[in-house]
């Protein structure tokens, strides 16, 4: 079976996705659209909605290479949070430069959320435009804030019902 390719919007960019089932082969930010569907979780995420991307697999995390171990560690960084290149390097047992190189080669950004990995002093790089990284992080902070408020309201409602 061939991969399906499609795109959805994220701000001024199109997020092009090549995928089949729950396996994502490639994600890239581009100025032009590709007609076709994208996984629902990616579409929701790009629209600024809460979405569980953990059900999607990435070809980048397969195997036991240093890069695959780095990508798996990056997937553990929660939405709305960041980690430094050094923190990921320490978790995997490699160097911050190796982490940076893996982030630059990441074939499936968003699924492997390399935008959540930042420099010790500053945001770090992102291709094709570091502004996308800033926008993704800002969107995730907003999503995480909404999710926290929703959880508090749910917990408060549970307490009211119990009393």
N, C-alpha and C positions, 0 to 999 in steps of 0.2 A: 504494500500500500504506500502511495506517495504522500509526502507531507502536504498539508494545507497551508496556504499563505494568505494573509490578510493584514489589515491595519485598522487602527483606531486612533483617535486624536488624544494628544496630551498637550494642551496649550496650543502653541503654534506649530508643533511637530506632529508627525505621524509616527506611531509605534508600529513597525512592521514585525510580524511574528510568523515564523515557519514552525509548524507543529503537527502532531498527529496524536489523537487521544489525549493522554495526560503528559505526553513527552514533548518538551519544547526544544527545538534544534537551534533556533536563532531568534534574537530580538535585536532590532536596531532602530534608532531614531533617525528619521529622514524627513525631507521637505516634501516628498511626494507620497501619495497614497498608493496602496496596492489593494485592489478589489478582492474581497474575500473575508471570511469570518476570522475572529480571534477568540481564544478561550474566554469564556464569560468572566472568570476571575480577573483576567488582565483588563478586559473592557471596563469592569466596575472600578478596578483600581485606578485606571487612567482617568476615569470620570470623577475621581476624588471620593469614592465610596469605600467603605470598609469591605475588604475582600481577603479571603483566605487563599494565599498563593501556595501554601504548603502542599496542596494536593497535586500541584504541577511538578513534574520532574524535569530536570535539565540534563542534557547530554554532557554538560561541563562537570557534573558531580560524579560521573561514572569512573570507576577505576581507583587505583591507589597512587596516582601521581601526586606530587606536591601540590600542583595546581588544583586537582580534584579535592584534596583535603582542605585547601584554602577555601574553595567555593562552598564546600559543606559547612565550614565554620562560619562563613559569611551569611549563609542561610539561617543561622541561629540568632543573628542580631534582630531583635524585634522591631516591628514597624514603629516609627516615631523615635527610635533610639539610634545612636551611632557607636562605632568602635574605631579605634585608631589602627593604622597599618601595623604598628608595633604590638598592639593587643592581639590582633589576629595572628601575627607572626609568632608570638609567644605561645599561643594556644596550639598552633600547628607544629612548632619546632623548626621555624625557618627565619628568614630575615625580613624586615619591613620592605626592603627593595623587591624581594621575591613576591610579596603580597601585592605591591604596587604594579609589578609587571603582570601578575595574574589578573588584576582588576582591569588593566588596559586591554588584555586579550579576552575578557569575559564575553563569550558568545551569546549569553542570555541575560543581559541586564534586566532588572525588575524581578525575574524569577530567582536569579542569584543577585541580590540587591547590593551591588558594588557601590551604589551611591551612598550607602550607609557607612562606608569606610572612609574615614577622614584622616588628614594629617594631624600630627601632634599640635601644630600651630597653623590652623587654617583648614580650608575645606578640602584641598587636594584637587586632583584633576578629574575630568570626565569628558568622554568623547561622544558626540562631536562638539559639545558646548558645555562648559562648566555651569552655565546658567540653568541647564536642565537639572543638574545635581541639586542646586539650591532650591529650585522649584519642587523637585520630588521630596526633599527633606521638609520643606515648609508644608507641603500637602500632607505628608505623613504625620507631622506634629499636629495639624488640624484634625486629622482622622483619629489619632490617638486621644486627643483631648475630647472629642465627641464621644468616643467609646468609653472613656473614663467617666464622663458625666452621665451617660446612659446607664452604666453599671451602678453608679452611686444612686441614681433614681430608682433603679430596680431593687437595690438593697434596701433603700429607705421605704419603698412600697412594701417589701417583705416584712420589715420591722413594724410598720403600721398595722398590717394585717394580723400579726402575731399578738400585738398588745391588746 
